[in-house]
Amino acid sequence: MSLLHHVQEDILERLGRVGITARQAVESILSGQHRGMRRGLSVEFAGHRPYQLGDDIRHLDWTVFARTDRLDVRLFDEETRLRATLIVDCSGSMDYTSHSITKLDFARNLAAALGLLMVGQGDSVGLVTCDDKIREHIPPLSSMSHLLNMLSILESNRAGGDTALGPLLEDLAERLHRRGLVILLSDCIDNTEHITKALHHMRYRKQDVRLIHICDPQESQFTFSGAHCFSGFENEPDIIADADRIRHHYQQQFLEHQQELARLCHQSGIVYHSCLTDQDIVHTLIELLNALSRGRR
Amino acid sequence: MLQLLNPWMLLGLLAIAAPILIHLLHRYRVRSTPFAGMRFLDQVIVRLRRQLRWQGILLLLIRCSAIAILVIALAQPLWRSQQDFSQLLERQGATAAVIVFDNSASSRQHFAKLQLLAHSYINTLRSGDAVSIISVDQQNIQTIYDFNTAHAIIDRLEHTDARSDVAVMLQSAELAMRAHVNPYKEIIVVTDGQKSDWDDSSLNQIETLRDNLSSEQNEPRFIMLAPQQGYQVNNSSIRLLQSSQQVLAVGQRCLISIAIQHEGAVPEHQCIVRIRADGRVIDERVIDRSADVEEIIHCEYEFSEAGSHYISAELVGLRDSIPSDNIRYTSIEVTKRIPVLLIDSHDGKQLRFLTYALNASIEEQSAFVVEHANITDISAERLAAYPVVVLADTVALDSQSIATIERYVVGGGNIIVALGEQSQASIINSLWSRNGDGFLPCNIMDAREVPSGTLVYPQFKQHKHPAFATLPNNRDELFSSCSVSRFMPLDVANVINDENFNILMTLNTGEAFLVERHRGQGRVLLCASSMHIDWTDIPSHGVFVPWVRGLCSYLASFLLPPRNIHCGESIIHLQHESGQDSFVDQDGNTIEHKRGSWQGHQVARSETIWRAGLYAARHQHQRTWYAVNVPSSEQQIDLIDQQWLEEAIPQMLLMHNEEEINNSWGSGDDSATALWSFGILLCIALLAVEMFYVRTLTQSEHAQ
């Protein structure tokens, strides 16, 4: 089953069946995106049309009404639509799983679901896949064919390579010229300062940035027992350790990393959301949309 | 200084390699696990590397230490302050100990020391060991697990005046040991170290004991605890107090012989021997004491009244090793006349000279009352009234008479058998002798004529035999003028080695003339010739009268039941018909007794007498004296030395003092047990620390 079918049938259909709260959340974030974008400085005026029943009275052009005593509504260009860029980390560490679904699979599903939701609302969605360098960079477009191409690329990407998000995001920030939304899906196993500094740079480039931190439950809980020879996915040297004896210290280390990341994101105005790969992806998506909407407001 | 009882257990220290190997294998036998969070893991490891290494080393040290301490504890460490460990005796487990405590007469001088040695040994026993205590007077085979009780028993022990019967005590020790369940056996002989205690039967008993107690796993251990050798030995003793006869007629003089022995470092001064009869001093002698010389003195005394009397001999004013042997008693029964029964099948012709000899002369008061009886009058009741019966030239007796005579002899009767014309060897051998089974001492042969011109006369073979005590001193010449013309040779070949058989006189040709044989409680004298002048001219010589009287006195001189006994025996007293008899000691203390029977007589039997002295059986105002003396074997001082012990009992260890005992086993209150238990406790504590530490390191992680 292709990624598109999987996301459409398993995720979006279930998303459609979820309660009113979730649905409203989806609509809220999407409608919010539109409003926000129209109010921006870069909004380009397209013309007027007569007011029709049901139009938002806030869109009435009061200047025209004062001058001509007609109720006209202002119209804007298509450019005012949301330009979202999904950055998916495809480094080697994203290939890890302690159960059935890898972090990369989880990120793919999330990215595909968000892309479908956005394109369905007529927004533009772009994709960046990367490890320690940018593998693919697809600029945002709102067509379905573009989305299918994007999903195909996403599906064909395999995990590998080292993680170096900092310079990569710095580079990417230079490429984003127009205001937009950047959603980074990564396990963030990198220097937190480098990541947040790069994301802060994106914020400076007028991008609305969201960081989705994808973790495997074993990474956070470290429930191994006994002696293990741990081998990494990104050419790290093997480490022999008694898991029982270092568990507490590892958990502390991981928590510090997570808290540091969240703190730095908060300082930079970046919405941070952490999720575990063993969670239900629909609920994760709802929580994510809620978080994104809260961050937006 | 630390000493290990089981040093071979230290091989267990190799087990320390186990945790080290496990530790090393643990490092290489790890599961390979792919993991994404290596960045965090690396940070943790970098930060904890030193701490983890020390934790590992600490755990390894704890585990190795626990094993090492357990192994050392199993090696049974002993902490001693003494420097000499050369004689350390190893106890590999629960020990069964039997203490054979020799509290015989000779132990008196060092009794407190013996008790101290026994206490020291008991102190070496540990919890789980068991002990039995056997002494001369208390052969209790009770198994004692409480050592305080054992100490109390040792404290309650008293010295006796009895003989040290080591063989019997060792037999009791074997019984006691069989009641024990502990696998390791120790036989401890606490003795004053008298060599005389260890006769052949004792040495054989040791061998028997060793054989019986040995098992495949364990050999019994024999240890002798004896006081330090070389102490000042100084003992003078009345070794012998003997009356020529225990039964006397009134007016008959008894010859009293007293043997005095001085041993060891005897001070060279004189001492007094005081002789008493019924408590009155009858004689007093001053003697010179010289070491290792036995001095014999004699005196005579004549009792004027019938009844039970006693004579005592005492060394006055001495301080020596064994005070209880400085006085000795002998009991003498005085009767008005000694009845003798003469049995003849004829008209008394054969017994005529014998009757003349025993009967009193006109001017002399005879000690004997002679009665005659025919062979048809032999009955048990008749015989019982006479301590001495003479059978002279008797023709064949019927079987009932023979059986009656045999019962009489076995029950304490005494018979003199003289042969003669009527005696037929074949009948006598088949009915009287029966190759030694009958009452006659031996078989006889057909009568033999002495060739004319040949002088055959009797001569003494045992000059000092009590039967000849009344004869003059020139005994070799007494019978030299006599001649024997006819006799029936005695066939002594079959009985010559019998310890109850004695040849008292022989003919000058070497053939036995007068023989004696003990049979049961009685004695039988057999003369190869006749008591008549037809066969020998002895009756016509002056020696005949004292010779015959001596034989009769000798046979009649034995008191039955015996009144002169040794410590360790019971007094047996023929009970009065009323049964109101009682026993008292010299101080008037009553001695417990029981009724019983002895040789068909109703008797009162006292409890075992452990103290020497004079005892009396009382019936109303009548007293019968019993003399209880220290056995002569206890009066010798001949101490065991290491060389003798190694030769006689090579498997016996000899220790002299408490220090040696403590050095050999360690006393019970030393630190041996503490170190053992301390080691076990420390091991358990270390294992607990290890478990707690591992739990802290691991399970607390799960909790978080």
Interface residues (C-beta under 8 A of the other chain):
Chain A: S93 M94 D95 Y96 K103 D187 I189 D190 D216 Q218 E219 F222 F224 G226 A227 H228 C229 F230 S231 G232 F233 E234 E236 I239 I240 A241 D242 D244 R245 I246 R247 H248 H249 Y250 Q251 Q253 F254 H257
Chain B: H26 R27 R29 V30 R31 S32 T33 P34 F35 A36 G37 M38 R39 F40 L41 D42 Q43 V44 I45 R47 L48 L52 Q55 L697 T698 S700 E701 H702 Q704
